[in-house]
């Protein structure tokens, strides 16, 4: 517990530079890409670290099947996998920015990204 308090005190001392650090984190996340896949790569989705869908790929064999129901299942599954990776990126970057301090509720707070 005291380890976290010491880290928190250090973070508060550095609060003035935190705004710049958050800006740098966002810029870094904008360049990162998370990929999600479903159906044995029949569907792949690329999402930026800021949660913007960059690319959706449907394998030709999936399109040839003309199975709308399968596509409707696979697209959200691939997207959700990519978004879970993006949330992890955010948590990792925030932990890095706070010097590894374990902030209770951080994972949950970022879960709605």
N, C-alpha and C positions, 0 to 999 in steps of 0.2 A: 504494500500500500504506500509506504513512504517513498519507494522508488518512483511511483507514478506522481506523487506530490512534488518531488524534486524536478521531475521532467516537466510537470505542469508549470511550476514556477519559472523554469527556464523558457518555456514556450511563451508565458506571459511577458517576460522581459523582452522577448523578440517579437512581440505583437506588432510593432510598427512596421516590420519588414514582412509580416505575414500576408498582407494584401498583395504585395509583389510576388511572393512565393505562390499564392493561389493562382495568380495570373499565369505564372510560369507552368504550373501544373496543368491548367486548362489548355494552354498552348501545346504542351507535350501530349496530352490525351487526344487532342485534335488530330495528331499525326499517327496515333496508334490505331491498329485495326484488330478486332476480335472476329473470329470466324466460328460460325455454328453450322452444324450439318445434321441431316436426318435422313433416314431411309437408306443407309449405306452410301451417303453422299449423293443421293438422287436430288437433294435440295441442299444448297449451301448459301449462307448469308454472310456478308461482311458488314460489320458495323464499326463506325469510328469510336474512339474512346469517349466521345461526347454523346454517343447513343444515336447517331445519324446513320440510317441504312445507306450503305455505299453501293452494294451490289447484291443481287439476288440471282442465283443460277439454278435453273431447272435442267436436269440431265435430259438429253434428247429421248432416251428410252422412256422416261416418265411422261414426257409430252405425248409420245406415240401411243401410250396406254390410254390416253384420254380419260383418265380416272380422276374426275374433279374431287371426289370425296377424299381420295388418297392425298392429292395435292393440298387440300384444305387442312389435312392433318399434319403433313410434313412441313409446310411453310412455317406455321407458328412454332413447331418444335425446334426447327433450326434457328429461328429468330430468338426464341427464349434461351437457347444455349449460348448464342452470341451475346445477348444482353447480360446473362449471368457472368460471363467473362469480363464484360465491361464494368459491372459492379465490383468485381474483384480488383480490377485495375484501379478503380477509384479508392477502394479501401487501402490497397497497397500504397498508392501515392500519398494518401492522407497520413498513413502511419509513418511513411518516410518523412513527410513534412513536419510531423510532430516529434520527430526523433525516436520513433518506435513506441511512443506512449500508447498504452492500450486504453482507448477512450470507450467506456461502456456505451453501448447502443450505436456505435459507429456503423457496424454492419447493417443494422436495421434502418438507420437513418438514410443510408445510401441505397437501400433495397428498392426504393420507389423511383429510381432514376429511369 
